[in-house]
Amino acid sequence: MNFDLNENQTMFRDMVRDFARKEIAPIAQQMDEEGGMPDELIAKMRDSGFFGLAFPEQYGGLGADTITYGLVVEELAKVSAGVCVMLTVHNSVGSYPVAMFGSDEIKQEYLPRMAAGEIAAFCVTEPGAGSDAASLATTARRDGDEYILNGSKIFVTNGARAAFYVVVARTPGTTGHKDTHAFIVPRDTPGLVVGKKEDKMGLRASDTAVIDFEDARVPASRLLGKEGDGFRIAMAALDGGRIGIAFQSLGIGMACLDEAVKYAAVREQFGGPLLKQPVIGNMIADMGTELEAARLLALQAAWLKDQGRPYGKQAAMAKLACSEAAWRAADTAVQIHGGYGFCKEYPVERYYRDVRVTRIYEGTSEIQRLVIARHIGREYS
Ligand SMILES: Cc1cc2nc3c(=O)[nH]c(=O)nc-3n(C[C@H](O)[C@H](O)[C@H](O)COP(=O)(O)OP(=O)(O)OC[C@H]3O[C@@H](n4cnc5c(N)ncnc54)[C@H](O)[C@@H]3O)c2cc1C
C-alpha cells in the first residue's frame, strides 16, 4: 500500500496553498465580517484555473483527479471555508450532473463556460424537502418542446452569483423519487428569480440564496439524463460532493489544530506554556489523531472514485468522520484559547462557526449514518 502523493498532486496542493496564503488569508476575516467575497478575488481564482479544477481537459478544465481535488479543497478551507464552498459546489454538485449526465450538446455548450469561471449552483432543497429530498414539490410540466418550472428552492450555495443552476423538479401530481427530472437552467431564463440571501452563522463569504421558478420555460434539450432520472442524478452528485465536504471539514479542523498548538506554545499559565500541561497535550493529541484517521477515509473515498469503483459508502463515512472530527477539533481549539477563543480577535472563533454546517449540508450526520447503514445492510443480505 502506498500512501505517498504523486508529483502532480503535490504540485497542485502547493500551488493552491501558496495562493490561499497570499490572496485569501489576508482578507478572510474581512469577508466573514462583511458577508461577501470581492470580485477581484473571484477574477484571480478564474485566472488561476480554480473553476475548471475538476473539469475534463477536453472542456477546458484542469482534469484534476479526486485526490488532487480533495487536497486543494483542504488548502482553501484552511484559510476560508466560505471561499472553499463556493468552489466545491461549482466543481462538484453544480457541474458533475452536466459532465456525467448531459448530452454531448449540453456538455459542449456549458462545461467550457463553467470551467472558464461562469459559476454553477445546485438546486434540490426546498422549504418542505430537506433530508427527504424525494419529497420535493417544484414542478416541471411538459409543454411541447419545453418544460415549465414552478416552485421554490432554498439554501442554494452560489445562488446569487451563479450563471447556471442544476435544478431537480417533478411532474405535477406525482410523489416519490420517480417522475423527477434534472435540468441545466441558465440564470437569464425568464421566470428564474434570485430571492433573498441568508444571513448565516458561518461561511459568510459564500452566498446562500432562495431561487424561485415562476413559469420558467426550459427547453427539453436541457434535460440531464432521461425523464425520471432527477433524483438519481441528485444522489449521484451528492455522493461525489460529500468527498469535497469531507476535505473541507479537514481543512477547517487542521487550521484549528494549527492555531491551538501555536496558542498553547505561547500562552503561559502556572509558570509555563499551556503546551507543557499534560491535559492540553492530550487534547492536541486527540485532535491530531482524529483528524488523521478521518483523512484516511477521505483519501480512500477519493481514491475509489478515481479508480472508477463504487465509493458511495466511503464518501458518506468520510463526510461523517471528517465533519465530526473537525467539529470536535474546533471546539477543543476554542477551549484551549480560553476566553480569547470566544472573541473575534482569534480565527478559531470563525472556524468554530464555519465548521458547524459541515455536519448539516450535503446530508446531515444523521442521514450519512442512514446511508452507511443501508450500504452495510446490503453487504449482509
Ligand atoms: C449554508 C448551506 C448551504 C447549502 N447549500 C445547498 C445547495 O447548494 N443546494 C441544495 O440543494 N441544498 C443546500 N443546502 C441545504 C442542505 O443540504 C440541507 O439543509 C440539509 O440537507 C438538511 O435539510 P434541512 O435543513 O431541511 O433539515 P431537515 O431535513 O428538516 O432535518 C432537521 C433535523 O432532523 C434530522 N432528520 C431528518 N430526517 C431524519 C431521519 N430520517 N432520521 C434521523 N434524523 C433525521 C436531520 O438530521 C436534522 O438534524 C445548504 C444548507 C446550508 C445551511
The ligand as an ORCA input file, in Angstrom:
! r2SCAN-3c Opt
* xyz 0 1
  C     -25.001     27.001      4.186
  C     -25.851     25.995      3.485
  C     -25.633     25.736      2.142
  C     -26.437     24.811      1.458
  N     -26.264     24.637      0.111
  C     -27.175     23.885     -0.593
  C     -27.131     23.844     -2.024
  O     -26.245     24.431     -2.663
  N     -28.103     23.141     -2.679
  C     -29.097     22.474     -2.009
  O     -29.940     21.862     -2.655
  N     -29.154     22.481     -0.641
  C     -28.230     23.187      0.077
  N     -28.297     23.239      1.454
  C     -29.348     22.501      2.137
  C     -28.846     21.355      2.995
  O     -28.381     20.296      2.201
  C     -29.991     20.952      3.941
  O     -30.088     21.993      4.916
  C     -29.778     19.610      4.604
  O     -29.871     18.569      3.673
  C     -30.768     19.351      5.742
  O     -32.074     19.619      5.349
  P     -32.993     20.566      6.275
  O     -32.224     21.816      6.554
  O     -34.317     20.718      5.620
  O     -33.140     19.789      7.626
  P     -34.266     18.666      7.972
  O     -34.316     17.656      6.897
  O     -35.521     19.364      8.356
  O     -33.619     17.984      9.253
  C     -33.699     18.573     10.564
  C     -33.035     17.594     11.528
  O     -33.746     16.354     11.521
  C     -32.865     15.297     11.247
  N     -33.527     14.260     10.446
  C     -34.268     14.413      9.330
  N     -34.689     13.225      8.885
  C     -34.200     12.296      9.729
  C     -34.284     10.876      9.812
  N     -34.928     10.141      8.886
  N     -33.634     10.259     10.816
  C     -32.954     10.969     11.744
  N     -32.854     12.305     11.728
  C     -33.460     12.962     10.730
  C     -31.714     15.931     10.449
  O     -30.537     15.142     10.537
  C     -31.597     17.265     11.160
  O     -30.827     17.115     12.326
  C     -27.465     24.107      2.152
  C     -27.648     24.362      3.529
  C     -26.879     25.283      4.185
  C     -27.135     25.550      5.648
*
